[in-house]
Amino acid sequence: MNMNPSSDSSAPEREQPWQRTLYVMFAAQLLSIIGFAFVLPFLPFYIRELGVTDERLVPVWAGVLAGSAGLVMAFFSPLWGWLADRQGRKIMVERAMFGGAVLTFAMGLVSNVWQLLFLRLLQGATTGTISASVALVSTVVPRQRLGYALGLMQTAVFLGMTLGPWIGGIMADVIGYRYTFMAGGAMLLLGGALVLFGTQERFIRPSKETLAKGDRLFSLLAYGGFPAMLALFFFFHFTAHFVAPILPLFIETMCDAARGGVASTTGMLFAISGGTAALSAGGIGYLSDRIGYKRILLFHLVLTAVSMLLHGAAQGIFHLVLLRILYGLAAGGIIPTMNALVGRLIPPASYGKAYGLTSSMTALGMAAGPLSGGIMASAWGYRWPFVFVGALMIAVALTVVLGIRSRPR
């Protein structure tokens, strides 16, 4: 009996279930990222509303809030991945989306920044929709379509990062920050309902012998290239999120204060980079199955580094528009290619643990990056963090060249 439905799914009668699950997961992922991304354009401004009046502390608090969820997620993601290999991947996606819905809604009800921090910590412990969705999709689709499927899922992430900040920024200017948090929670709730009722997973719990053989979480480090991939996940997300908490404040310095609308302008710029990244991810996921993952990854890492360096020299909103387009095209091809490389290096029975570990490294990078960037911006201003992050991205590219063997098993 074939226990892996993706291994012989080339027959036409076997294609429809995995395709339907993939496209429903695309829609659910899109909704969940929109819900999370609603708050990106105005989080530093919400901190001011909650009583932080010292302007030097605003970027520091923005970094702490942006990084706190990632820090907690780094410890919980391997646990959720370990459970996914034993109990199924679909239930892990539902846990992440429904938990995120409740906590995001509650963030609109807080009365001070410490309560917001507490909810962010809980969010890091209970969510993680991207890694959970990737693990589910990776076990459902045929192996030869892995690059395409993960590219499509990353397109959903970038589309969410396009629409979420844009819509969220407009809503924040119109109805206020608190109701925008609540709307984000509603989007996550809808995404969770789609997963619950619209996806199929033919999960068969591994035998006791298989569980005993792969029970050790860090046994995956024995696979050639996987340790280098973990390092790459950390450093890429560290650099990508280093400037996340200060970007709205950087944009604010270039906006006309008398006209207002800073949150909507910030949302528009997030939308530009997210939209171009979505286009890039969709095409790169298809191409990487044919011309090789490592070349694609190296090219996009270098291009991302160049775009970050140029951010530090921007002189106006028009410059930032052009640079966000370049950044989106560059960064869009990185994450789906990294996920596909992991799928080629690790056996399907261990996908939960593998993507749990990559999610842990991602979360550590997302925690350390914003905190470090906020501290640097507080001391040196808003331009130097972009220069630093561009130089660090070059070092990440060297990691790809020296440490990752991309040949399939």
WOGI-V613760 format. One record per backbone hydrogen bond with DSSP energy under -1.0 kcal/mol. NH is the residue of the N-H (numbers start at 1). CO is the residue of the C=O. If there is no record, write none. Layout:
NH/CO  NH/CO
This chain:
7/4  14/11  15/12  19/15  20/16  21/17  22/18  23/19  24/20  25/21  26/22  27/23  28/24  29/25  30/26  31/27  32/28  33/29  34/30  35/31  36/32  37/33  38/34  40/37  43/39  46/42  47/43  48/44  49/45  50/46  51/48  52/47  53/51  57/54  61/57  62/58  63/59  64/60  65/61  66/62  67/63  68/64  71/67  72/68  73/69  74/70  75/72  76/72  77/73  80/76  81/77  82/78  83/79  84/80  85/81  87/83  88/84  93/89  94/90  95/91  96/92  97/93  98/94  99/95  100/96  101/97  102/98  103/99  104/100  105/101  106/102  107/103  108/105  109/106  116/112  117/113  118/114  119/115  120/116  121/117  122/118  123/119  124/120  125/121  126/122  127/123  132/128  133/129  134/130  135/131  136/132  137/133  138/134  139/135  141/137  145/142  146/143  149/145  150/146  151/147  152/148  153/149  154/150  155/151  156/152  157/153  158/154  159/155  160/156  161/157  162/158  163/159  164/160  166/162  167/163  168/164  169/165  170/166  171/167  172/168  173/169  174/170  175/171  181/177  182/178  183/179  184/180  185/181  186/182  187/183  188/184  189/185  190/186  191/187  192/188  193/189  194/190  195/191  196/192  197/193  198/194  199/195  203/201  211/207  212/208  213/209  214/210  219/216  221/218  222/219  223/220  226/223  229/225  230/226  231/227  232/228  233/229  234/230  235/231  236/232  237/233  238/234  239/235  240/236  241/237  247/243  250/246  251/247  252/248  253/249  254/251  260/256  265/261  266/262  267/263  268/264  269/265  270/266  271/267  272/268  273/269  274/270  275/271  276/272  277/273  278/274  279/275  280/276  281/277  282/278  283/279  284/280  285/281  287/283  288/284  290/287  291/287  292/288  296/292  297/293  298/294  299/295  300/296  301/297  302/298  303/299  304/300  305/301  306/302  307/303  308/304  309/305  310/306  311/307  312/308  313/310  314/311  320/316  321/317  322/318  323/319  324/320  325/321  326/322  327/323  328/324  329/325  330/326  331/327  332/328  334/331  338/334  339/335  340/336  341/337  342/338  343/339  344/340  345/341  346/342  350/347  351/348  354/350  355/351  356/352  357/353  358/354  359/355  360/356  361/357  362/358  363/359  364/360  365/361  366/362  367/363  368/364  369/365  371/367  372/368  373/369  374/370  375/371  376/372  377/373  378/374  379/375  380/376  381/377  386/383  387/383  388/384  389/385  390/386  391/387  392/388  393/389  394/390  395/391  396/392  397/393  398/394  399/395  400/396  401/397  402/398  403/399  404/400  409/344
